[in-house]
Amino acid sequence: ALVKLISDLARVYSAPNTSCYIAKLNNIVLQILIELAENHTLKEINKQPVSQKNEIIKSAISYIRDNYMHKITLDDISKAVLCDKFALCREFKKTTGQTIVENLNNYRCIKAIEYLSAEYTVAQTAAFCGFDNLSFFTKTFKRFIGKLPSDYKKQTIR
């Protein structure tokens, strides 16, 4: 259907002197937009049964676990799990009790503990765990772990 609509658009567009030229173009463009919206958009999580919603959430968590060391956006995660990002955020919070960003940062801090315990510096640990701002890493670590990364590091050295 989409291919036919696009060929219709090309046919009408190439004949600008026909009657109702603009109206015909607008009509075909509207039909294309409707076709795209109804049949070619990412699936929305709210239309899925509970088991499929859980699978989407599991896939999102798995994506976070596999990519925590990189810069990750909500768009990246939603594309990876083939779901609308707004619906994914709502369902993720409802299912896990955390936002996606909270989950990501919490996991990064858990991984940071491993690096700090392996005697990497705080700056190296931040970089390995996907934090590009040392100050933000320090604040985030304190929020999730309860102490500064430098204090945690001192504690593990003893």
ABEGO torsion letter per residue (X at the ends): XAAAAAAAAAAAAABAABBGAAAAAAAAAAAAAAAAAAAABBBBAAABBAAAAAAAAAAAAAAAAAAAABBBBAAAAAAAAGBBAAAAAAAAAAAAGBBAAAAAAAAAAAAAAAAAAAGBBAAAAAAAAGBABAAAAAAAAAAAAGBBAAAAAAAAAX
